Amino acid sequence: MALQEATLSFATTKPDVITVKAGSSRTIGPDLLRAVAILLVMLVHLPLEATPYGLVTIRNYGWLGVDVFFVLSGYLIGTQLFKEIVETGGVDLKTFYLKRALRIFPAYFVVLALYAFVPLFRDTPNMQPLWRFATFTVNFGLDPRTGNAFTQAWTLSVEEQFYLVLPVLAMVFVGRLSVFASMVTLILLVAAGVVCRSLLWEGQIGVLIDDGRAREAFAVYLKDIYYPTYTRLDGLLFGVFLAAARFFKSDLYKRFLPPLIAIPLGSALIAIAIVLFTIRGPLEGTNLFLVFQAMPGAVAGFPLISAGIALLLGAALDGEQTLRNIPVPGVAAVATLSYSLYLTHKSVFSIDRALIGQENLTGLWGFAVYGVTSFAAAFLLWLVVERSFLLVRDRLLVSGRHRTQSASRG
């Protein structure tokens, strides 16, 4: 298994934790992608007046960080499940969901409580009902016109819903699907997403565009296409299928998709997707954070970008030794704090504006203040909450393994 769960030090990313055991080293490629992903997400939420000139264009595509997270998440969880199924013949669902809960819930519910009871913490005044956040269903019907605070929680909703069913599906289908059947399944699932997004766009969104109500159309696009689970499975699916290919057919994968092929192919798919996302259409001039302004990007861009990211992730895993010879300072730290950064950065930006004044947070000074305060808050959340519960999780898992071994010997 290329990436291992561990017990110490830095917990990495959203949504699962990959750390290294004492005496071993971190996996550089996924850490690099994870660090890039969180920096992109933070950049897309950064006020334009505090965005350095050279980053303005990149800021328009910062939402791509979410798709990187989805692919990483699908790959990591998929690999863990496949390994357990092969070794034990099934999945210990109790342990799986306990690990998920102790990884995601503590930091998430601490931040949710701050949003609920400390108005200063909200990046916008209104938010969706608390029960929708607590049940991880906030991504359904999430209309930015009726409550936009803590909307980054929509990605966690997608992932938690996906992982409710993935272990069961893995136990049912692992060992029963051929390579051909697996490829057909992936193609059908991706095609279903394309058709679904196309129908949704041609429906209410198309009508609103024809009526000249572009801003309303953009809000409906977010609610009906961008946030729901059934339209955003591409990244998770490609991550899981990458895990399956590398775990069950590693020789075949390395033969047909070595880095020399995966890198240019993945880059080409991402480039094509960005072209589709950049096409100017009837929503031109209305975009707030996203560049999906015409149907091609909204409908076909997601699977292209997800496939490209999956190929680059595979190449990074195969090129681990090469990457270790090109150290990038700070990558491990940023990757470690990525989940806490994801949860808190919008609130930190809001608090900065309230305390210092948005007019005083411009240019490089504003950029520096937002960055320093975001990392400081994330480190505090990681140290006090995230890391603490990961240590509790590790102790519980070790204790559970000891009890199991004692029972088997008895």
C-alpha positions, 0 to 999 in steps of 0.5 A: 500500500503506497500510503499508510495510516499511522499513529503519530505526528501530522495528520494530513488531509481532508478527509482521511489521515495519512501519516507515517510511522516512526522511522519512515517518511511521508509520501511526497506526491500526495502531500504535494497535491494536497498542499496545492489543493488547499492553497487553491481553495484558499485563493479562490476565497481570498478577496480580490483586492488582496490577491497579488497580480500574478495570482489573479488568473489562477484565483479564477480556477481555485475551485479546482482544489476541491476536485483534487481533494475528491480524487485523493480521498477516493484513492486513499479510502479505496486503497484502504478498503481493497487492502482490508478486503484482500487480507480479511475477506471483508470490511470491519464496518464498525472500525471503518466508520469509527475511524471516519468519525474520529477523523472528521467529526471533532474538528468539524463540529467544533467549527460548526459550533463556532459558526452557530454561536459566534456571529463574528465567525460567520463569513456571511450573516446567514447560514443553512439550518444546523441540522443539515450541517449535522447530518451532512446533507447541507449540499442538497438544495444549498441555495447561496441566496438563502444562506451562504455561511460555512458552505465549504461543508458541502464537500464533506457532505458529498464524501460522507454520503459516498463513504456510507455506501462504498464499503458495502459496494466494495465487499459486493463487487471486489473479485467479481468484476473483470477489468472490462466490466470495471471500465464499463462501470466507470464509463456508465457512471461518468456518462450518467453524471454528464447526462444529469448535469446536461438535463439540469442545465437545459432545464431551469438554468437555461430558462433563466438565461433565456430570460436574461436573469444571469445571476439567478441562473448562476445561483441555481447552477450552484444549487442544482449542479455544483453542490449535489452529490449525484452531480459531483461523484467524478473525482471520488469515482476516478480516485477509487478506480485508480486505487483499484487499478494500482492495487489489483492490476499494478503490473498492467497499470504500470505497463500502460500508464507509466509516468511518461504517459500519465503525465502528458495525458493527465495534463492534456485532459486538465488543459481541455477541461480548463478550456471548456471551463473558460468558454465565455457564455451567457453568464459572462460577467456574473461569475463570483468565484467560479468560471463555469459560464457556459454549458460545456464546462459545467457538463463535461468538465468535471470528469475530464479534470478528475481523470487528469488529476487521477493520472497525475496522482498515479504518476506522482506515486510512481515517481516518489523517489524522484520527487524526494530528490526535489524537496519543496519546503513547507509542503508537509506542513501545509498538507498536514494542516489542510483539513483545519485550513479548509474548515476555518479559512473563510471565517478567519478572512471574515474576522480579519476584515471585521477587526482590521477593516477590509480597506486596510487589507489590500495588496501584499499586506492584506495577502500576508495578514490573511495567510498568517492568521489562517495558518495560525488558526488552523494550527491551533485547531489541529493541535487542540482538536484534530491531533488529539482525537487522532491520537484517541482513535489510534489508541482505540484501534490498537486496543481493539486489535489487542482484544481481537488477538487475545480472543483468537488465542483464547 
